[in-house]
Amino acid sequence: MLQISTLHFAFYSEATQLSTQLREVKVTSTEQLKDINLSLPEGAYKLVVVANATRPLLEQIAIGRPLSAVSGYMTLFVDGLSTASGSKLTVSQLNEQGAISVPASAFGASTPQLQVTLEPALARVFVYGEPELPSGVTRGSAPADYLVTGVTRYTAPLRPLGLLRSGAKETTGDGSAAADRYPSSYLYEKWSTAAPTNFGEYLAHYTQDMILGKTSVVLPRAAFLANEAAFDAARKSQPYYIRETTVPPTAYLVGGVPTVILRFPYIPAGLSLQGDEGWFSFDGLYYAEHELRQIIKTGKADNARLQQAVQEAALTEGSLSAPFESHGISFHHRGYCYYTIPIRHFDDSEAPEKTAHGRYGLVRGNEYRIHLTRILRPGSALPPDLSKDQRPLTEERDLRSVVHVRPVVTRSHEAHL
């Protein structure tokens, strides 16, 4: 995410805010970055530097384009902010705190007069671990993976300044730590005073059909990683990179924040499955997929209610090629369960209040490492559709209890017969 192959210097007129000078520098070593010498007409400018510029970014900083073209909101996907070549992914980078001022007095000096700090234009999300499972529960053979849904539709290539963790406004050159910044966004501006009533205009969610592969859309699924040692290889792959998405506290709703949808092969205790076959639940009991196939084939089951449900659902063997929920039957294809994880930005020590700004979201130049330590129960058979879920977010916490069993009370008496 930090590698640089090219630099484009876009100089904007102080008077017109239009790009008047554009220079490209090929970078072959980090030593070049210590003193880059450019020749251009002397004057006062605003400067935006773009590393690893993509075609969409080059279009925004072209000669004659206004500064607002690169600082305003637009529709940009991951491939508009990065370049993939084989297994290698190069992420674009821009000024970390907006355009910087270049005074006319900076020209002609024998030493560098400008210092430009760049930041990657994307965030990165890793989900990893060897989760502890309840006694008797096993992990199936199907691979676990995840994707991120609830991502903004509009991105500003040049990061909008927002609030610091303290609540103070971020300003250019304020010396603030990158870890304390929470940028503004199109969503933040639209929803800052009132809770959203319609996510679809501003947030992009994957539909259930998309996640299940029933559409032509190819989703960027990321592999669930075993441990942190797997991060280095994963950093080269596009599925782990996500657009910056920040939201105000008014949008702390189930469908209002960036969320991981995890697909994990969870096999309940007591089931003996063949290969990566699935399982199903009915009336709180768990059954192997081959038992359902037998019921479909014979039309009979020991459980009369289950037999009736299978008949009313009109199930066929073809129905078992995908997960479903019908007439009380939840079928987990290949053993997959779906879980959701809202992505936290500031942790509890940084944002202790549930309504604190910056508690949720994705900020460019940040790597989010979500360590899954345990799974206590089966997830849903079908992936959730969060696009209309307006319920307030709730966070699970451990509740510890002590259970005592009181001694039996002994009562004696004599009987005379």
N, C-alpha and C positions, 0 to 999 in steps of 0.2 A: 504493500500500500504506500510505501514511502520511496520507492524507486523512481528516479527521474531520467527520462531519455531525451526530452526536448523541453525548452522553455519558450514561451511567447510573451513578450513584453508589450502590452497595449497602453499607449499614452493618450490620455484624453485632455483636450483643451480645458483649462480652468474656466474660460469664458463661456464656451458653448456646450461643454460636457460631451463632445463628440470625439470619437477615436480619430486621431490625426496621424499617429505614427505607430507602426507595428514592426517589431523586430523578433526574429527567431534565432535561437541558439541551440545547437546540438550539444548535448551533454554526454561526454564519454568518461568522465571521472568526477568524483566529489570535489577534487581540488579546484575544478573550474568554478564551483559555486562561491569560492572565497573572494573572487574579484572578477566580475563580469563587466567588460568595458563595451559600451554601446556608443554609437555616434548618431546624433540627431539634432535638429535645430534647437538652439537654446531657448528656454522659456519656462513658464510655470505650467505644470501638468498634474493630472491625477493618474496614478499608475495601478494597473491590474496585471499581475503575473499569473500565467496559466502554465502549469507543468503537465506534460502528457495530454495536450489538448486533443479532444475528439472533434469530428467534423461539426457537430452541433455547437460546440463551444467556440470553434473558430468562426463560425457564422455570426455569433453574438459579439465578438470583439473586432470584427473586420473594420477597415477604414470607413469612416462615415457613420458607424453605428453609435448610438448614444450609450452612455454609461449605464443607464437604466436597463439596457438590453441584457446585461450580464448580472445585474443586481435585482432584476424583477423576477416574478414568479412565472413559471412556464411548465409545460409538460415535458419532463425528461425522465427517461427510464435508465436503468443501470447501465445499459450499453451506450447511453449518451454521455455518461460520466466515467466511462472506463473503456479500455480496448482489450479484447481477448485475442490471443494468438496461440492456437494449440491449447496446451494446458496452462499457459501463462496469462495472467490478468494484470494489466497496468491501469491503475486508478488515476484519474485527473486530480490535480491539486490547484488551489487558488489561495489568494491572500487570506490570512486567518481572521482579520478584523476590518474587512472592507478595503476600498481603494485608498492608497496612501498619497499624500501630497508631495510633489517634487518641486521645490523652489528653484528659481533660475540660478540662485547662488550655488546650487549643487553641481553645476557644470564646470568643467575645467580643472577640477581638483585632481591631485596625484594619488589619492587614496579613495576607497569606496565611501560615498556619502549617504547611501541609502541602505537600509537593512529591511529585507522583505522576508517574512516568515509565511510559509505555505502550510496548508492543511488539506488532507484528503477530502474529496467531495462526497464520499460514501462512508457509511458505518459498516461494521462487520459483526455477525452474530454467530457464536458457537454454542451448541448445546451438547453436553458430554456427561459421561459418568458410567458407573457400574451400579445402577440403583439396587438398593436392598428391596427384596420382595417378601411378602408375608410367607409364613411357613407353608410349604407344599406348593406354592405358586412357582411356575417356571417361566423362563424367557423362551419364546418360540424361535424357530430357525429363520423366520423371515427378517430381513434387515430393517432396523429402526431408522427413521428419518424425520425430517421436519421442514416446515416452510414458515414464512412470516407473512401474516395478513394484516389488514388495517394500516396500509401505508399511504402517505399523502399522494394526491394526484398532481400537485403543483410544487415545484422545487425552484429555489433561487440558486443559480450556480455560485454566486458570491454570497457567502453565509450572512443572513440578516442578524444584526446584533440584537440581543434580547436582555434577559436578566441574569445576574450572577446568583450563586447559591444564597448569598446574603439577602437577596431581594433588591439590591442596588442595580441600576441600569448599567449595562456594559457599554463602554465607549472605546473608540479607536485609540490604541496606544495606552490603555489604562493600566497595563502591567498585570492584568488579572491572569490567574492560572487557567489553563485550558480545561482542567478538571472541574472548575467552578462555574463554567458557562452553560447556559441553557438558551439557545437561540430562539428568536421569534420565528414565525412561519405564517403562511397563508391561513392555516387552521387556527393558529393562536390568535390572529387578528380577527377572524370571523367569529370565533366562539368565546372570546375573552369575557364577555359580559353576560352571556346566556348559554345554557346547555344546548347542544345541537339537537335538532329534531329530525334531521335527515343526513345520514352519513354519506350517501352515495355521490353527492355532488363534489365532495372534497376528499373522501377516503376511498381507496381501492381495496375491496375484499375479494378473496377467492370464493367462488360459489362452491356448493357441495359437489355439483357435477364436474367442475374444474378439478377439484381435488381428487375425485374418483376417476379421472381420466375419461370422462364421457363427452368431452369437447375436444376441439382441435388445438386448444391452448396447451402448450408444453410448459409446465410449471418448474420453477427453479428449486427443486428439492435438494436439501443438504443432508448429508449423512450424519446420523447421530454418532458422535465420536466417543471412543472408549476413555480417553484421558487427554491431558494437556499436551502430551508428547505428539499427538496427532494434529496439533494446530498448524505446525509449519507447512505440512503438505496441503492442508485445507485452505491456507491463505492464498493459494494460487488459483482457487476455483471460484467461479462467478456466483454459484448459489448462495454463498455465505455473505455476499455484499447486498446492503439494503439502502434505499434512499433515506435521508434524514427526515424524521417525522416527529415534530414536537407539538404538544397540545396543552391547552390551559386546564386548570383543575375542573372547570365546568364540564369537560369532556371525559372525566374519569368514569367512563361507562364501559360495559363489557365489550361493546363494539366500537368504542371510541379511541382506543389506544393500540399501538402496534402489539401484535400478539403472536407468539409461537404456537403453531398447531403441530403437536408431536404425534407421530404414528409409531406405536410400540407394540411388539408381539407379546401380549400378556396372556398366559395360559393358567386358568384357575386351578386350584388344588384339586386333586382327585381325577383329573382328566388324563387319559392316555391317548395322545394323538399320533397319527401316522404321517411322517414327513412334516410338511408345513400346512396340513389341513387346518381348517378353522374349527370354531365351536359356536354354540348358541346358548342363550339363556331363555328360560321361560318360567314364570312364577317363582323367581328367585333361585331356581336350580340351573346347573350347568350341564351341558351335554356335548359330546363330540360331534363333529360334522358327519361322520359316517353313520351315526345314529339317526340323524335327520334324513340322510339319503335313504336309509332303510324304511323310514316312515313314509317318505314320498313314494317309494317303490311299491310298498305293500298296502299303503293306505291305513295301516294299523299301528297303534302305539299302546303301551301299557297304561299310559296316562290319558284318560278319555278327554280331558280338557285340551291337552297338547294335540291329540289326534284331530279334534274339532278345529283347533286354530290352524293347523297345517292345511286342512281342507278348505277353510274359509279364506285363507290367504292365497289359495290356488297355486301353491308352490310346485315347481318342477325342478329337476336336477339342474337345469340351466339357471335357475334362480340363485344357485350357490356359486356362481362365477363372480359375484360382487356382494358386498355387505348390504344388509337391509334391516329394517324394523317394520314389522307388520303383525297385527293381531296378537300383540304381546310377545312375539318372537323377535329376538335381537340376534342377528347372525354376524359374527365377527370373521370376515373373510381372512384366511391365512393367520387367524389369531390376533389380528390387529385391533388395538384399542386407540381411541383418539383422546388427547388431552390438550388443554389450553394453558399457556403460561404468558400472562401480560408482562411485557418487558419493562423492567425497572431501569431508570437512569440514575438518579440519586438514591443511595441506599438509606436505611432507617437512621443511621447516624447523621446523614446529610439532610434528609427531609423526613423528620420524625412524624410530622402530622400527615394524616391520610389525604388532606387537601393541599399539601404543600406544592408549590410550583416545581416542576422538574422531576416529580416522583416517577413518572412514566414517560417513555418516549425513546427515540433514537436520535443521537447527535452525531453528525459527520466527524470522522477522525477518532471515533471511539470504537473499541473492541469490547463487545458484550459477551461475557463468559457465563453461561447459565449451567450450573453444576447440578445435575439431577441426582439426588442422594438416595431417594426411596420412592417407591410407588406402592400405595397402601390398598388400592382397590382397582377393579376393572374400569376402563374408560368407556366411552360410548362406541357403539358399533359403527356409527356414521360420523363423518367429520362435521363439526358445527358450522352453521352459517351465521356469522357475527354481523352481517351487514345491516341488520335491523334491530339488533339487541341493545335496547336502551336501559337495561338494568344497571344500577350502580355497581361498580366494582367492589368485590369483597375479597379479602386476603385471608387465607387459611393460616392459623397458628396452632402450635401444639397446646393441647389442654391435658395436663397431667392430673391423674386421680389416684387415690389410694382406696382400695376396696377391702373392707374387713368382713369376716364372717363371724358372727357372734357365736359363742359356745351354746350348746344345747342346755336348756334349763331343766334340771332334774327335779321332779316332784314325787314325793313318796307318801304313801299313807298305808295304814293297816286295814285289812279286811277281816271281819269275823263272821263266819257263816255257820 
